[in-house]
């Protein structure tokens, strides 16, 4: 299994738990520090395509950064919001884990297991045909 991207912030408790889960389950992943390697507007747009609830799924609404925003995000266009997120990645839920087909926002062992099982099935299928 490969091609899992793990967007993280090392001091985030949920990120540390997710990383430990990935390592314990021997899942290979590319780790990206959210604040040093912030996703571009285009990368965020691709992540949004994988959500069910759109920007609601990736916004860290409980964060201090979100609470102290001096702008109503609901007044912003999607493009404006994505630009805001690239300038202030603290507004993103952490961690973000994706295989390019599914997205997990926040730490959820059950969702991570589903993502990895899907990747494993794809890997097996590609070697059977």
Secondary structure in CASP SS format (residue, H / E / C, confidence):
PFRMAT SS
TARGET T0000
AUTHOR 0000-0000-0000
METHOD secondary structure of the structure
MODEL  1
X C 1.00
X C 1.00
X C 1.00
X C 1.00
X E 1.00
X E 1.00
X E 1.00
X E 1.00
X C 1.00
X C 1.00
X C 1.00
X C 1.00
X H 1.00
X H 1.00
X H 1.00
X H 1.00
X H 1.00
X H 1.00
X H 1.00
X H 1.00
X H 1.00
X H 1.00
X H 1.00
X H 1.00
X C 1.00
X C 1.00
X C 1.00
X C 1.00
X C 1.00
X E 1.00
X E 1.00
X E 1.00
X E 1.00
X C 1.00
X C 1.00
X C 1.00
X C 1.00
X C 1.00
X C 1.00
X C 1.00
X H 1.00
X H 1.00
X H 1.00
X H 1.00
X H 1.00
X H 1.00
X H 1.00
X H 1.00
X H 1.00
X C 1.00
X C 1.00
X C 1.00
X C 1.00
X C 1.00
X H 1.00
X H 1.00
X H 1.00
X H 1.00
X E 1.00
X C 1.00
X C 1.00
X C 1.00
X C 1.00
X H 1.00
X H 1.00
X H 1.00
X H 1.00
X C 1.00
X C 1.00
X C 1.00
X C 1.00
X C 1.00
X H 1.00
X H 1.00
X H 1.00
X C 1.00
X C 1.00
X H 1.00
X H 1.00
X H 1.00
X H 1.00
X H 1.00
X H 1.00
X H 1.00
X H 1.00
X H 1.00
X H 1.00
X C 1.00
X H 1.00
X H 1.00
X H 1.00
X E 1.00
X C 1.00
X C 1.00
X C 1.00
X E 1.00
X E 1.00
X E 1.00
X C 1.00
X C 1.00
X C 1.00
X C 1.00
X E 1.00
X E 1.00
X E 1.00
X C 1.00
X C 1.00
X C 1.00
X H 1.00
X H 1.00
X H 1.00
X H 1.00
X H 1.00
X H 1.00
X H 1.00
X H 1.00
X H 1.00
X H 1.00
X H 1.00
X H 1.00
X H 1.00
X H 1.00
X H 1.00
X H 1.00
X H 1.00
X H 1.00
X H 1.00
X H 1.00
X C 1.00
END
